[in-house]
Amino acid sequence: MAEAIESRPPLRIVVLISGSGTNLQALIDAQNSFDVNAKIVLVLSNRKAAYGLIRAADASPPIRTAYLALQPYLKANPGSTRDEYDAEVARIVLRAQPDLVVLAGWMHVFGDGFLNLMNKAPLRAEEVLAGTGDHHEAHLTDLSFPIPVINLHPALPGAFDGAQAIERAWNAYKKGEIQHTGVMVHRV
């Protein structure tokens, strides 16, 4: 059975981050430490100064990074909408040809612009290659749709939304405000 797993190409993972990248680091460590047939092929951030981008660049081997934030995108593309930004993020992700997308501290709620492209094959390669200057087919036929998107959140549903969830949960526990906490992983 191990031979069958090793003979398959590695699972291609794209990780989306917004901050320090502690969840990303755990994924990088797992990729490098365990007998896992998976490879992080892109780390995309919506914050230029996200330390997670440095973690990816410093990984061994280095992981390709990209950056695209909502407000700079809207300024550079007058008349564009948040949904069009989401679609552009999806195109960047699709160009990396992922088998799985992991939202690991991604602090932006996606709309249909992103999810529609993850759930169905684009009608034409141009939908993915738009604006890249790349006129080659993106090997979209190699992708299997829908592409699963999972969200990692270091708290239980409805508890400690947003950034620093672990720190806030720990502080609430120390104050006696909660008796337990947990993590949530769900498909988007």
C-alpha positions in Angstrom: 0.0 0.0 0.0 2.9 2.4 0.8 4.2 1.9 -2.7 0.8 2.9 -4.2 0.8 6.1 -2.2 4.4 7.0 -3.1 3.7 6.4 -6.8 1.0 9.0 -6.9 2.0 12.6 -7.4 1.9 14.6 -4.1 -1.3 16.4 -3.1 -0.9 20.0 -4.2 -1.9 22.4 -1.4 -2.4 26.2 -1.6 -2.5 27.9 1.8 -4.2 31.3 2.3 -3.0 33.4 5.2 -3.4 36.9 6.6 -1.0 37.1 9.5 1.9 35.5 11.3 1.4 32.1 9.8 1.5 29.8 12.9 -1.0 27.4 11.3 1.1 27.6 8.1 4.2 26.7 10.0 2.5 23.7 11.5 1.6 22.6 7.9 5.2 23.2 6.7 6.6 21.2 9.6 4.2 18.3 9.0 5.0 18.4 5.3 8.7 18.1 6.1 8.5 15.8 9.1 6.1 13.1 8.3 5.7 10.6 5.6 3.1 12.7 3.9 2.5 12.7 0.1 1.6 16.4 0.0 3.3 19.6 -1.0 2.5 23.2 -0.3 2.8 24.8 -3.7 1.7 28.4 -2.9 1.1 30.6 0.1 -1.1 33.6 -0.7 -1.7 36.5 1.7 -4.1 39.4 1.7 -1.7 41.4 3.9 1.7 42.5 2.5 3.5 42.4 5.9 2.1 39.0 6.9 5.0 37.1 8.6 3.6 33.9 7.1 5.1 35.0 3.7 8.5 35.0 5.3 7.9 31.6 6.8 7.0 30.3 3.4 10.1 31.9 1.7 12.3 30.5 4.5 10.9 27.0 4.3 13.1 24.2 2.9 12.5 24.0 0.1 11.1 27.6 -0.2 7.4 27.9 -1.0 6.2 30.3 -3.7 4.3 33.2 -2.3 1.8 35.7 -3.6 0.1 38.8 -2.3 -3.2 40.4 -3.2 -5.2 42.7 -0.8 -8.7 43.9 -1.3 -8.2 47.7 -1.1 -5.1 48.0 -3.3 -6.9 45.7 -5.8 -10.0 48.0 -5.8 -7.8 51.1 -6.2 -5.9 49.6 -9.1 -9.1 48.4 -10.8 -11.7 51.3 -10.5 -15.2 50.1 -10.6 -14.3 46.6 -9.5 -16.2 44.9 -6.8 -15.3 42.7 -3.8 -16.7 39.7 -5.7 -14.3 40.5 -8.6 -11.4 40.6 -6.1 -12.5 37.2 -4.8 -12.5 35.9 -8.3 -9.0 37.2 -8.9 -7.8 35.5 -5.7 -9.4 32.3 -7.1 -7.6 32.7 -10.4 -4.2 33.1 -8.6 -5.1 29.9 -6.6 -6.1 28.0 -9.7 -2.9 28.9 -11.6 -1.1 26.9 -8.8 -3.1 23.8 -9.8 -4.2 22.8 -6.3 -5.8 19.6 -5.1 -6.8 21.3 -1.8 -7.0 24.9 -0.6 -6.5 25.6 3.1 -7.6 28.8 4.8 -5.1 29.1 7.7 -5.8 32.4 9.4 -7.2 33.9 6.2 -9.1 36.9 7.6 -11.5 37.6 4.6 -14.9 36.0 4.1 -15.1 34.8 0.5 -18.2 35.3 -1.6 -19.4 33.6 -4.8 -16.5 35.1 -6.9 -14.1 32.7 -5.2 -16.3 29.8 -4.4 -17.8 29.5 -7.9 -14.4 29.1 -9.5 -13.3 26.5 -6.9 -16.5 24.5 -7.5 -16.6 24.3 -11.3 -14.0 24.1 -14.0 -13.7 27.4 -15.8 -15.3 27.5 -19.3 -12.0 28.7 -20.8 -8.4 28.8 -19.7 -8.6 32.5 -20.3 -10.8 32.8 -17.1 -7.8 31.7 -15.1 -5.0 33.2 -17.1 -6.6 36.7 -17.4 -4.1 39.4 -16.8 -1.1 37.1 -16.4 0.5 37.5 -19.9 0.7 33.7 -19.9 -0.8 32.4 -23.1 -0.2 28.8 -22.4 -3.0 26.5 -21.4 -3.0 26.2 -17.6 -3.4 22.4 -17.6 -6.8 23.0 -16.2 -7.8 19.6 -17.5 -5.4 18.2 -14.8 -7.5 19.8 -12.0 -10.4 17.9 -10.4 -13.4 20.0 -9.6 -14.7 20.9 -7.1 -11.4 21.8 -5.4 -12.0 21.4 -1.7 -11.5 24.5 0.5 -11.1 23.9 4.2 -10.9 26.5 6.9 -8.8 26.1 10.1 -10.0 28.1 13.1 -8.4 27.7 16.5 -11.7 27.9 18.4 -15.0 26.2 18.7 -17.9 27.4 16.5 -19.2 30.8 17.7 -16.3 31.3 20.1 -13.4 33.7 19.7 -14.0 34.8 16.1 -11.2 36.7 14.4 -7.5 37.1 15.2 -5.6 35.9 18.3 -8.3 33.2 19.0 -5.9 30.9 20.9 -4.6 33.8 23.1 -8.1 35.1 23.9 -9.3 31.5 24.7 -6.3 30.9 27.0 -6.9 34.2 28.8 -10.6 33.4 29.2 -9.7 30.0 30.6 -7.2 31.5 33.1 -9.9 34.0 34.2 -12.3 31.1 34.7 -14.7 32.4 32.0 -14.5 29.1 30.1 -13.8 25.5 31.1 -12.7 24.2 27.7 -11.9 25.3 24.1 -11.1 23.5 20.9 -10.5 23.9 17.2 -12.7 23.8 14.2 -11.9 22.5 10.7 -14.7 22.7 8.2 -15.2 22.6 4.5 -16.1 26.0 3.0 
